[in-house]
Amino acid sequence: MAPRARQSPGVPEPHVPVYVISVAAELSGLHPQTLRQYDRMGLVSPGRTGGGGRRYSWHDIEQLRQIAELTGSGIGLEGVRRILQLEREIAALREHAAALGEELERTRTALSQALSASERTAVRLPERLPAIRTAAAPGAVVVWRRGQLR
């Protein structure tokens, strides 16, 4: 996981709900009633105070700006909802792919170290270890053959 960027003192984290609806409306360029409508529709989900007042985060405001841009280009609210859903799914998949890539790299490193150690100590490794793919040119074809590791 990448380290988080350091926030300036007094600047809230992007997901911390701190902006009242009038400030969020001004920052997003939308009318407060539009923000209420988007909340009812589930397009944004601002935080709530104990008394039920809406509090928007910077992330919410950026999302409101994106909704305004999409609706301004002629996309209906159901289309906007689907686009936002797909973008969330893409972000989750990218995060998952990055985690898998890191795990794969750790596995390759461990396997490479095990192979190096076995060569130095003449210790026999199990027959069915996965092969290590060396860096190949883009578009290259790798042919895998069963048999001994070399």
Buried (B, 14 or more C-beta within 10 A) or exposed (E): EEEEEEEEEEEEEEEBBEBBBEBBBEBBEBEBEBBBEBBEEEBBBBBEEEEEEBBBBBBBBEBBBBBBEBBEEEBEBEEBBEBBEEEEEEEEEEEEEEEEEEEEEEEEEEBEEBBEEBEEEEEEEEEEEEEEEEEEEEEEEEEEEEEEEE
